[in-house]
Amino acid sequence: MEKMLAVLAQTADGVYALDQTQRIVFWNAAAERMLGYRAEEVLGRPCHEVFDGEPRPGCLACHASCPVMVAAQHHEPVPAYNLLSRTKAGETIMLNVSVIVPLEHATSLVTIHLFRDATHQLRYETYVEHMLCAAARLPGPVQTLAQGGSETDLFYAPLSAREKEVLSLLVQGKAAREIAETLYISYATVRNHLHTILRKLGVHSQRQAVKLALERHLV
């Protein structure tokens, strides 16, 4: 494990490792460059104190009982995820995080996290959201009786990849908490996704969203 950490110390990705108490025990130079914290400022601190940021749909919420640590403690694979955090200077930064779960009994480390700056993705998503919201406010064409349009022909904004995942699980009959566990995101994040899905589809209930998804083959 020492050899692995020695290699990770030189990688361009930010790297930190956590022990059984979710405290940071390793912090490389790239992590310092991205977030502005020196190793001596973060070693021994709970990770959620350092990475706690803003809630956002599609991003994992950083807290003491996060699903990543729950999965790692059961030695389960953890999918890559996005995390909206802040630098030491207070600037918003989106991180794309991959997690290595060491073999059981092989080390005292619980997880090794590799992260990279994905703020460009945040800017792009924010731009698209603004464009979609602006488009949704535009008046639609006047519909005549001859056109014979139905309610399912009304305009709806396209869903993001994560929203499609949430909608697909909803169609499968999963409740919000089950969706959160399946996607390794918080319950609050799932609720935000569901609210956005209903708004984009122009419906008022999850039942209507499922019906429209099946009719339009959205998932």
Secondary structure in CASP SS format (residue, H / E / C, confidence):
PFRMAT SS
TARGET T0000
AUTHOR 0000-0000-0000
METHOD secondary structure of the structure
MODEL  1
M C 1.00
E H 1.00
K H 1.00
M H 1.00
L H 1.00
A H 1.00
V H 1.00
L H 1.00
A C 1.00
Q C 1.00
T C 1.00
A C 1.00
D C 1.00
G E 1.00
V E 1.00
Y E 1.00
A E 1.00
L E 1.00
D C 1.00
Q C 1.00
T C 1.00
Q C 1.00
R E 1.00
I E 1.00
V E 1.00
F E 1.00
W E 1.00
N C 1.00
A H 1.00
A H 1.00
A H 1.00
E H 1.00
R H 1.00
M H 1.00
L H 1.00
G C 1.00
Y C 1.00
R C 1.00
A H 1.00
E H 1.00
E H 1.00
V H 1.00
L C 1.00
G C 1.00
R C 1.00
P E 1.00
C H 1.00
H H 1.00
E H 1.00
V H 1.00
F H 1.00
D C 1.00
G C 1.00
E C 1.00
P C 1.00
R C 1.00
P C 1.00
G C 1.00
C E 1.00
L C 1.00
A C 1.00
C C 1.00
H C 1.00
A C 1.00
S C 1.00
C C 1.00
P H 1.00
V H 1.00
M H 1.00
V H 1.00
A H 1.00
A H 1.00
Q H 1.00
H C 1.00
H C 1.00
E C 1.00
P C 1.00
V C 1.00
P C 1.00
A C 1.00
Y E 1.00
N E 1.00
L E 1.00
L E 1.00
S E 1.00
R E 1.00
T C 1.00
K C 1.00
A C 1.00
G C 1.00
E C 1.00
T E 1.00
I E 1.00
M E 1.00
L E 1.00
N E 1.00
V E 1.00
S E 1.00
V E 1.00
I E 1.00
V C 1.00
P C 1.00
L C 1.00
E C 1.00
H C 1.00
A C 1.00
T C 1.00
S C 1.00
L C 1.00
V C 1.00
T E 1.00
I E 1.00
H E 1.00
L E 1.00
F E 1.00
R E 1.00
D E 1.00
A C 1.00
T H 1.00
H H 1.00
Q H 1.00
L H 1.00
R H 1.00
Y H 1.00
E H 1.00
T H 1.00
Y H 1.00
V H 1.00
E H 1.00
H H 1.00
M H 1.00
L H 1.00
C H 1.00
A H 1.00
A H 1.00
A H 1.00
R H 1.00
L C 1.00
P C 1.00
G C 1.00
P C 1.00
V C 1.00
Q C 1.00
T C 1.00
L H 1.00
A H 1.00
Q H 1.00
G C 1.00
G C 1.00
S C 1.00
E H 1.00
T H 1.00
D H 1.00
L C 1.00
F C 1.00
Y C 1.00
A C 1.00
P C 1.00
L C 1.00
S C 1.00
A H 1.00
R H 1.00
E H 1.00
K H 1.00
E H 1.00
V H 1.00
L H 1.00
S H 1.00
L H 1.00
L H 1.00
V H 1.00
Q C 1.00
G C 1.00
K C 1.00
A C 1.00
A H 1.00
R H 1.00
E H 1.00
I H 1.00
A H 1.00
E H 1.00
T H 1.00
L H 1.00
Y C 1.00
I C 1.00
S C 1.00
Y H 1.00
A H 1.00
T H 1.00
V H 1.00
R H 1.00
N H 1.00
H H 1.00
L H 1.00
H H 1.00
T H 1.00
I H 1.00
L H 1.00
R H 1.00
K H 1.00
L H 1.00
G C 1.00
V C 1.00
H C 1.00
S C 1.00
Q H 1.00
R H 1.00
Q H 1.00
A H 1.00
V H 1.00
K H 1.00
L H 1.00
A H 1.00
L H 1.00
E H 1.00
R H 1.00
H C 1.00
L C 1.00
V C 1.00
END
